[in-house]
Amino acid sequence: MSCLIRKSISEKITQIVRNNNVYYELETPLKRRTNTLGKPVLQWHLKGNGTKSASNLDILKAVSALKYDSDLIEEVRTVQGSGKTPDKVEFVLRETPYVQTLLQEPFEHVPKRNEHMVFEYSSPNIAKPFHVGHLRSTIIGNVLANIYKSLGYQVTKMNYLGDWGTQFGLLQIGVEMLQITDEEMRRAPIETLYKAYVKANKEALVDESIAEKARNYFKQLESAQQSKKLGQQWQKYREYTIQELERVYKRLGATFDVYDWESQYSQTHIVQVLQALDSKSLLLPEKDGRKVVEVDDRRVPIIKSDGSTLYLTRDIAALLDRWQRFQFENIFYVVENGQSDHFKACFHTTSKLEQAITMSKLKHVKFGRIHGMSTRKGQAVFLKDLLDEARDIMHAKQIQSPTTKIDVNSHDVADVLGVSAVIINDLKQRRQRDYEFNWDKALQMNGDTGIKLQYTHCRLHSLLEQNDHVHVTNENLAVECLKEPEALDLLNELAKYPQILWQAKENLEACILVNFLFGISNATSRALKTLHIKNEADRRKQQHRLLLFKSAKTILKQGMEILGLQPLNKM
Ligand SMILES: NC(=[NH2+])NCCC[C@H](N)C(=O)O
């Protein structure tokens, strides 16, 4: 993915305000619209320094002191806010330079920033199937990391796979009971491990000794008494699992720089954590032999009575280790709402152990549940089945559709479409919201879906391809060539892009970018209806329109790639 974004008018205005030494910083522009005279207008809130917000009087003073480039800006005024909302500053722009700048400004590299951001997401357990929560974590985490990257941050994308805990002992019992061969495991590791897990759980229901055996197994494993052979065997299972997961990640457009395992944090690291907790007198003994820490009056277990460690203990060790490795500015854990208490305990305890890891560096990025996400035949256990189903439905639709332009014998395009639908359906909601999954809605061509974004991208691609003989350049622009409201609308939409990325980053909400792309899509369809190329006799107009559509395609493509979509040229 490239990290090009468009330098926009808003940046220019930010510069003007900075150059004027205005004490108050501009927030991202709120609105871009035309005023009653049809002139382009940008509105901004002014933000105070630090926590103090600007008073209306301050804003007035700041604005009246503003010196600006009157070739670009016609007028600067304040607009009264209502009730609690503060006043805004409005920049009335001169249309010609405004349009020219939008069309002319080169797509340039965002300056690199030094802050290192770590994103942990996906993080499934190999003992259990990849469930919908992991799907959400995968796509939300991937997009947020991509947004930060596109804004110039140093980003590490991390997956933290669950392969430790009592379940792991249970899994080993299942593998033995079913006498699973290496070949079977290599062919379908996720399914096979799941089979073993189900088997052991089922047996445990009728045979009480199994749970006990599993606990013992795990304790043995953890105290490093395991045979070398067993260790190697599990190493192999892990490798197979990653290989299989990567096939699914590839379809989802998700990538990782680092794969970590819970089992990495079983021995040396844990001992260090326990010593550190002890030396700060944070580790409290319970009567039953457990050891706990106190978090907001809750007593949270760190060590079980048999001495083995817990999920939380390993997370504390992992966080300390990540700090050593990355010296991050922030670390983001993209994990469902349900684990709030866990992360609270982890963050509180770790920041007490290492002062440099302040609470403000640690972020639990929560998200809600999806209901009803199963294949149409029944419960979806594996993510792969779900994506296959989306692909098959899209394939059937393509065979029926009169507008299909590709060879329907290939499933590749159908797969990209199905996956796009699943991703966008998820990302268009605010992440904390629970929602109901609906196959028909997700796969619609006309609603706000991934299919629509793909369709717009294909239309723009074919338009530019058909007209590649027309010379398109952004020199000698004549604004009169783009007078139509549809053209100005599309331009206005495109100009929002840098602020949209910034807002999506500030709120950690991918839906801000998704809705922006729907806006681009709609403005593009309207523009395509009125701004013809072939039937337009004026060559200059043709060129300007193509330039506009080219910008639309570039931004749409880039936005889609940030979301993990693979933009199609034909469908
Ligand atoms: N650092 C973490 N605890 N990340 C989240 C891990 C999620 C865990 N493997 C689960 O599936 O529930």
The ligand as an SDF file (V2000), in Angstrom:
LIG
                    3D

 12 11  0  0  0  0  0  0  0  0999 V2000
   -3.0320   -9.7220   24.4420 N   0  0  0  0  0  0  0  0  0  0  0  0
   -4.1900  -10.2920   24.3750 C   0  0  0  0  0  0  0  0  0  0  0  0
   -4.7360  -10.8170   25.4430 N   0  0  0  0  0  0  0  0  0  0  0  0
   -4.8310  -10.3160   23.2150 N   0  0  0  0  0  0  0  0  0  0  0  0
   -6.0800  -10.9190   22.9580 C   0  0  0  0  0  0  0  0  0  0  0  0
   -5.9930  -12.3980   22.8850 C   0  0  0  0  0  0  0  0  0  0  0  0
   -7.3230  -13.0200   22.6110 C   0  0  0  0  0  0  0  0  0  0  0  0
   -7.4190  -14.4550   23.0200 C   0  0  0  0  0  0  0  0  0  0  0  0
   -6.5050  -15.2840   22.3110 N   0  0  0  0  0  0  0  0  0  0  0  0
   -8.8570  -14.8910   22.7700 C   0  0  0  0  0  0  0  0  0  0  0  0
   -9.1400  -15.4350   21.7420 O   0  0  0  0  0  0  0  0  0  0  0  0
   -9.7100  -14.6740   23.6060 O   0  0  0  0  0  0  0  0  0  0  0  0
  1  2  1  0
  2  3  2  0
  2  4  1  0
  4  5  1  0
  5  6  1  0
  6  7  1  0
  7  8  1  0
  8  9  1  0
  8 10  1  0
 10 11  2  0
 10 12  1  0
M  CHG  1   3   1
M  END
$$$$
